[in-house]
Amino acid sequence: MLKLLLKKQMTEIFRNYFYDQKKNRARSKFGIFGYMVLFVLMMAGMLGGMFTYLSLTICTPFAAAGMDWLYFAIMGLIAILLGTFGSVFNTYSCLYLSKDNDLLLSMPIPVNILMFSRLLTVYLMGLMYSSVVIIPAVAVYWIKATLSLGVILGSLLFILLISVFVLTLSCALGFVVAKISLKLKNKSFITVIISLAFFGAYYFFYFKAQTVIQKLIANAAVYGAKIKGSAYPIYLFGRVGTGDLLAVISVSAVIFGLFAVIWAVISRSFLKIATASGNTSKRVYKEKAVKQRSAFSALLVKEFGKFLSSPVYMLNCGLGILLIPLGGVLLLWQGSSVISILNSIFGERVGCTPLLLCAFVCMLASMNDMAAPSVSLEGKNIWLMQSLPVTPLQVIYAKLSVQLILTAVPVAFCIACMAIIYPYTVIELLLTAALLLSYVLFSALFGLFLGLKMPNLNWTSEITPIKQSLSAMLALFSGFGYTALLCVGFMLLDGWKLGFTGYIALFGAVTLILCAIIWLWIKKSGSNRFARL
């Protein structure tokens, strides 16, 4: 029974490796093998290689300074962080709020067996993520530093203790996430906020990592003394990897004790959370007048509702909503120094600096591509839109307006920030605003054009039209191509000889002409295609 339940859990996690959702059929054995090899290469090759390089960087200096425990403490904490983050959301969805809870609990399966199979799944996922950090670290230490029976046993136990501690943390955090999620009405924004926080933290630590590592290596003794004095448990934790008997006994007792507490809590609360139906507060009907909307307003509200209800849609197609205002704030903060540097580099070619500012905003705006997958996201329910008493052009215009509104407003803020930091003339500022807003219109129209030309309505997961469709990919890269062409034409093709105002006026005019051509196609051929889908 346990084996079957574990196989079911792992098959669900790696479902995309065994089943082709787009074609609605199982993959071939060769396809499964290829996906598994790709997964191993990504985990062991890319992630494992990155942490192997980090281990090679810090192992020898720390071992030479007699700070072996600090090496194990650093790598162990990184393994715990990655393992916990990699498995905590799996804990939330697999252990507590799995969609098949009612089905499995109705079967003659002991609750303890069901709970243990899911805990084992969480453990294996945490072990997979933590091992890509700690196994290379241990192997590098054996090769570069000391190899003895005590070190081998201590290092192996260190790997086990990390995996158990990751399981404990994942269960505790998953319990909290599950409890909170039962109280939430709109989980989409929480998912987006957590994802953005993770991305921000990742890039922050990524860019700071080299500086931190250099400081650690240069001041290993100082930091080691501070940790011994004020964070003694971390010192003991690192000593486990070196085979210290006292550290092994004390750390093992603490970690297994914490796991025993978590096991007791889960045993008591598993059934209650697994069978919870979420926030089901009663509502009392109150009669009130409903404001009548126009057909376009109703369609626009519907499109915004689809966008705001899907974390995948927001994160993959609406990242510019956050990045564009952040870019404006960055210009206000560091704009004067950036302008000074650019002026010194392109001093002979007047106009390069304001042009690069335009390119910067265009690049950020290209991160918004809601229009490209909007047609495909209708899926098999597209007949509902076609059966409504509205014209296809009204539906298309509503889809177009979502991207226009969510991109033009942040771009307008960015233009205001540019006007503050750079001494534009009135004509230059007006032409800059016209160019940037014409690009916003062009990117939305071109994305919708691609969505109508290459629709994919036969999907089982919304991630297919959002991330895996050709239209979404072309829409994204066309924005990058437009930005590159804007810079290349000015700097390499002697566009700078026209002057900044002349060049962007010409480029903006061409952009508007392209917008008019695409809009005419959408108005005639595009609306007919939508009606026939």
Buried (B, 14 or more C-beta within 10 A) or exposed (E): EEEEBBEBBBEBBBEEBBBEBBEEEEBEEEEBEEBEEEEEEEBBEEBBEEBBEBBBBBBBBBBEBEBBBBBBBBBBBBBBBBBBBBBBBBBBBBBBBBEEBEEBEEEEBEEEEBBBBBBBBBBBBBBBBBBBBBBBBBEBBBEBBEEEEEBBEBBEBBBEBBBBBBBBBBBBBBBEBBBEBBEEEEEBEBBBEEBBEEEEEEEEEEEEEEEEBEEBBEEBEEBBEEBBEEEEEBBBBBBBBBBBEEBBEBBBEBBEEBBEEBBEEBEEBBBEBBEBEEEEEEEEEEEEEEEEEEBBEBBBEBBBEBBBEBBBBBBBBBBBBBBBBBBBEBBBEEBEEBBEEBEEEBEEBEBBBBBBBBBBBBBBBBBBBBBBBBBBBBBEEBEEBBEEEBEBBBBBBBBBBBBBBBBBEBBBBBBEBBBEBBEBEEEBBEBBBBBBBBBBBBBBBBBBBBBBBBBBBEBBBBBBBBBBBEBBBBBBEBBEEBBEEBBEBBBEEEBBEBEBBBBBBEBBEEBBEBBEEBBEBBBEEBBEBBEEB
